[in-house]
Amino acid sequence: MTRLIVWRHGNTDWNASGRVQGQTDIGLNDLGREQARAAAQLLAGFHPDAIFASDLQRAADTAGALAALTGLPVHTDVRLRERHFGPWQGLRLTEAAEQYPEEYARWRAGHPDPGAGIETLDDVGKRLGVAFQEAADTAPGGTVVAATHAGAARQGIGQLLGWEPAVLRTIDSLRNCHWTELWHDDQRGWRLRAHNIGPRNDADSTAGHQ
């Protein structure tokens, strides 16, 4: 049995202010660093065999907290980045709604291709699904942790599990520094073991674009 832990990064100032981060490289704030340390203490108990992370600072630094406890290197992978949000990146959601009302309405409705230069859900899912699978393949029968982003995590998980978009939309986004646990074996393939597990903090953001 191979275990894959899909871990969302800690809080950032843009999370706190409701700005769309997408692939903008925003670092952790003090709360995010505290969350990463707390989550790393829990994840170290899984005795991971490998750690992967998006190359964006907020995810790479989150993974670094676990690396500091385990002595494992962090393997960065650009495919683990968040969904690209085009011209929305840097805007508050209220601003995106005002400037791109039709695209915003489609995005809120879960349209797979809302327009405005936003990466399609299909592209995000395929990108993350391949990256997750390749990460897991580095430690068959072991435990792999992949630090990524909320929207990217959900789409990649859905790709591995083979879930239809309507089903995937019923799953809550990961809170800051929380994770999803997936198991894989040759008989049953990928299956969901646990979701949104991690240290409790009421200041966490759950926005799927972060």
PEPENOR-V818042 format. One record per helix or strand of 3 or more residues. SS is the DSSP state (~ for helix, > for strand). FROM is the first residue (numbers start at 1). TO is the last residue. Records with the same first field share a line. If there is no record, write none. Layout:
SS=FROM-TO + FROM-TO
This chain:
>=2-8 + 50-53 + 74-76 + 143-148 + 179-185 + 189-197
~=13-17 + 30-46 + 57-70 + 78-80 + 86-88 + 93-99 + 101-108 + 121-137 + 150-161 + 165-168
